[in-house]
């Protein structure tokens, strides 16, 4: 102990008594190896107190009175003019105290640490658990209602849906030609600026009008719908909505089956500005093969140069053979006029 070496040559005079009934006698006090040595005036040792077991009976007052831990009857008094020895004993007592294990303090640290871990785990686990529960228990009819409400919020930003009466049947036939996991669902062509397609809770897919108006054949919109079906299969649109919304939105879905207009409006804006993550090329190719759609038209629509979609172009499952037509020509022409009504 560094502090011990500093004080080993220090001596002081004081008054010592062996017990509460004994008389005080003048002694010489010195610091030895881990002990306080009390000697008589002939330098004969009278007592050895362990530095680790010294207590002060009157902190801050003088004369300073010390005693061994557990024996208040044996005392050592040091007058105020022995300030250096008093300070040395106090310093060594504090150094020993700091090194001494503190079970109570350790228990407190363990308890506080455990509580902190529990709180942290709850904060990390609870939001996802609430979302998972909301997604699991929400009936399909409520999903459709939320999807319809979200569609209305998107329409506020992009303009209303296109709904020319002569095109409705063609749009339904397109949905039936490219059904999702739970059936054809509902396709909606939006009149305003919509990048590609958007999946909504309940199975609806919003389609940008440019995909039907500005294409010579239905293969491009079919490719975008295949990609939309694959995205919906890998990421539930409702899960995406709740993940990007505050935690209370999940609580509201659990308790009422609804979402506030503020939550839906914020998600609508986020969907329209978000860049959709790319799909794995092999997943896309498998989707084109499964739905019977050529990959090349979609690949060139995504990247007219073909540089970033060369894998889809070269591995098109229908490069050599023609799949079943996406739509008859008459239906395609009617669908292209869906925003004219």
Buried (B, 14 or more C-beta within 10 A) or exposed (E): EEBBEEBEEBEBBBBBBBEEEEEEBEBBBBBEEEBBBBBEEEEEBEBBBEBBBBBBEEEEEBBBBBBBEEBEEBBBBBBEEBEEBBEBBBBBBEBBEEEEEEEEEEEEEEEEEEEEEEEEEEEEEEBEEBBEBBBEEBEEEBBBBBBBBBBBBBBEBBBEBBBBEEBBEBBBBBBEBBBBEEEBBBBBBBBBEBBBBBBBBBBBBBBBBBBBBEBEBBBBBBBBBBBBBBBBEEBBBBBBBBBBBBEEBBEBBBEEBBBBEEBBBBBBBEBBEEEBEEBEBEEBBBBBBEBBBBBBBBBBBBEEEBEEBEBBBEBBBBEEEEBEBBBEEEBBEBBBBBBEE
